[in-house]
Amino acid sequence: MRQQLLHGYVLHQRPYRENSHLVHFFSLELGRVDGVLRKQAPALYQSVLCYASGKTGLKQLTRLETVGKSTLLQGQGLFAGFYLNELLIRLLPVEEAYPFVFAQYVQALQDLQNLSKQPNPALQLLFILRQFEGILLKNLGYEVNFTKDAAGEPIEALAHYEFIAGQGFKYLSHADHQSRPGYAGYVLLSLQTDHVSYGQLFQSLNKSVQGPLVQTASPDTDLTAYPEHMEQTITPPAKTIKTPLTVTPIEVLNLLKRVYTQQLAVLLGEKPLKSRELWRATFTQ
């Protein structure tokens, strides 16, 4: 590789030899690039330009320039940024472009910077995490199918399903449902693109909740204990259902959290995420 121009962000850096740093860099052009930077690395979440060169897996990163203002993350947003960065480092292959993941990362940083301006920052944070996880899984080839089960059959609104990571949703018989509650089919169907979007769900939450519903959040936050009166009517595809069903935004957030956590675990393996452990330890004391 000769002097490849890269636009992106430093995900992580550590000292290397004298006056150099080993850097994990996330770029629009080549995805994740590992390299050596012979100067002080820029702040995390600062957009930069640099040139990469070299024939080995460890590139030389030179002529680095910052672009625009640095994204300033604080509190929960800062830990969320650590979490996103670690997911990219752990899951992205080296030197393979993921433009949609890159675009979602940039959007996530902007949204995290604006958390304090939201009426329910912790809930907004959960939406940011779920959106990013969903885009990442989709682009890595592990998208969760909410319209068909693991056998390829259409999801039925009044049926129940359990999620098996790496396979999808498995139909639960009435007997199995008694011991394994699983997920209602109509909740899964609410995540079809022509039904309820993330934005619509968040607007529904903001309209329904007066004041902060959740004070703090993390990748593991479960909203089961919170009020479920925020309902949004959906039209199930089954024509035999005469009464409209309702799905709450909190139901959807809890479903996405559990399902995405299981799906990511397939890719992450047994090694825990350091950012998740640090986040949990900091905000659950």
N, C-alpha and C positions, 0 to 999 in steps of 0.2 A: 504494500500500500504506500502510495506517495502523496504526501500532503493533501489528505482528504479533509475538506472543510466540514466541520461539525457544528450544529446548533444544539444546545442542550443544557443539562444540569449535572453538577457533581452530586452523586448519590451518597458517596462515602469516601473518605480519604484518611490515610495514616502515614506517618513519617517513614521515609525509605532512604537509607544511606544518608549522605550529608547534603542538606539543602534540597532534598527531593521528597516527593510524596507519591505513594501508590494510590491511584484514583479509580473508582468505579464511576463511569460517566454514562449518562443516558442521553442519547442523541436522536434527533429526528431521522437522520440519514442512515445510521447503522445500528440503531437500537443501543444495547449495552456494549460499551467499549471499556476494556481495562487497560490502563496505561500508567506511565510515569510522567509526572509533571515536575519540572526542575525549577519550581518557584512556589510561593505560597498559594495554596488552593483557595479558590473563591468560597464565599459563604454558601451553605446549603440553600437551595431554593432561589439562587441567583442565576438568571439566564445568562449564558456565555457563548462566545464563539471560540473555537480553537481548531488547530490542524493536527491530524493524526497521521503518523507514518510508522513504517516498520513491517517486517515480515513475520515476526513472531506474534504470539497471542498477547504479549504485553507491548502496547504501542508507545511511541514517544508523543506526548501531547505538548504542542508548542504554540507560541503566538496567541496566547489566551487573552480575550477581551470580554469584559462584562457588557451586557446589553440591557439598557433600561434600569429601573429601580429593582432592588432586591425584594423578594416576597418575604414579609415579616410574619412569622407564625409565633403564636404565644399560647401558653397553657395547653389545653387539650389539642388545639390545632397543631402545636409543635410536635406532640407525641404522635398525632395522626400522620404528620409528615414523615417521621421516623418509620412508622409502620409501612407506609406506601413505598418508601425507599427500600426497605428491607425486602418487601415482596418482589420488587423489580430485580434486586441483586440476586435473590435466591431462585427466581423462576425464569427470568429471561435468558435465552441462549446468547452467547457472545456474537456480536457483529451480525445481527439479523434485525432488519428494520421492522418496527411495529408502530406505524404512524397513528393508528387509532388509539393505541394505548398512550402514546406520547401526547396526543391532543387531550385525552381525558386526564392525564397527569397535570398538564398545564391548567386545565379547568379546575381540577381539584385543589391545586395550590391557591388559585384565585378565590375559590369558595372558602377555603380554610382561613385565608387572611381576613375574610369578611364575616366570620362567624359571630363576632360580638355585635354586629348590626342586625342579627336575626332575632325575632321574638322568642324563639326556642332554639338556642345555639346547639344544645346537646342532641336534639332531634335532627337538626340540619346536619350535624356531624355524622350521625348514623347513615343518613341518606348519601352523603359524600362517599363514605366508605363502601356502602353497598353498590353504588354506581360504579366505582372504580374496580371493585372486585369482579363485578359482572362483566365489564369490558375486558378486563385482563383474562378471565377464564375463557371468554368467547374467542379471543385472539390467539390463545394458546391451544385451542381445539378442545376445550373442556366446558363448553357452554352447557348450561342446564336447560333442558327442554321442558317447558311448562305446558305444552299443548299435547304431547304424546307420552305414553308411559314407556317403560324399558322394553316392552314387547312390540312397540311401534303402534299401539292402539291409541285412538284419541282419548284424552282425559275426559272422564264423565263428571259432570258438575256435582251429582249427588253421591258419588263414590268416594272412597278414602284410599290414600296411598302412603307408603313409606318411601323415604329416599335412601337409595343405595349409591354411595359415592362411586363415580366412574361408570355407573350404569344408568341411573335415572330413577324415576318414580315407579314403584312396583305396586300393582293393584292389591288391596287388602280385602279379603273376603269378610263377610259379616262376623264370622267367628274370630278371625285374626284381629279385626278392628276392636274387639272387646278388650284384648290384652295389649294391643299396640295402636293407640289412637291415630297416629299418622297425621296426614294433612287432608282437609276437605278438597275435593276436586274443584269446586267453584272458586276457592281461594287461589289455586294454581292458575286457573283460567283467567283470573283478574290481572295476571301479569303478561297476558298477550299484548302486543304492541297496539292493537286496535281497541283495547279496553282501557285499563288504568295505567297512566304513566307515572314515573317517579315524581315529576313536577306536580301533577294533579294530586297525588297522595300527600305531598308535603303541604300544598295549599289547603287541603282538607284538614290536615292536622293543625295548621296555624289558625284556621277559622274556628276550630272547635275548642282549642285549648287557650284558656286565659292565664297568662303568666307561664313561667317555665315549668314544664311537666317533668323534665329530667334535669337534675343539676349537673351531673357529670356523665360521661359516656366513655366507652372503650370498644374495641372490636368485639368484645364478648358481651356487651350489655344486652340483657334480655328485658323486654318491656311487658312481660306477662303480668306483672303486678300492677300495672298502671291502668287507668280507666279505659274501657273499650267502647265508649259511647260515640266515638268519631266514626260514623258509618258512611259508606259511599255505595250507592246502588249500582249494581252491574247487571247486564242482561246475559244470563247463561246461554250457551249455544243450543242446549237441549230444548227442542220445541215443546216437549211434553211438560215442561215446568211452567206453570201458569203464574206462580207468585214470584216476583223478583227477589233475588237473594241479595244479601248485603255482605260486604267485606270491609273490615276496618283497616285503616292504614297501619295500625299497630300489629294486626295479624300478619300483614304483608312484611313488615320490617322484621318481625320475629322469624317468619318463615325464611326470608332471605339470609338472615344471620346464621341460622342453623344449617341451611343447605349449602351456602357458600363456604362456611367453615369446614364442613365435611369434604366438599369438593377440593378446596385448597389443600387439605391435609393429604390427599392423594399425591399431590405434586411436591409438597414440602417434606414429606417423610416424617421420621420420628424426631428430628432435631427441632426444638421449639424456637419460635421467633423471639429474639432478644427484646425487640421493641415492644412486643405484646406483654412480656413479663415485666419490663420496666414500667410501662403504662399502668398495668394492673397494680403493681406495688406502690406506685406514686399516688394513685387516686383512690385506693381502697383502704388506706391506713386509717 
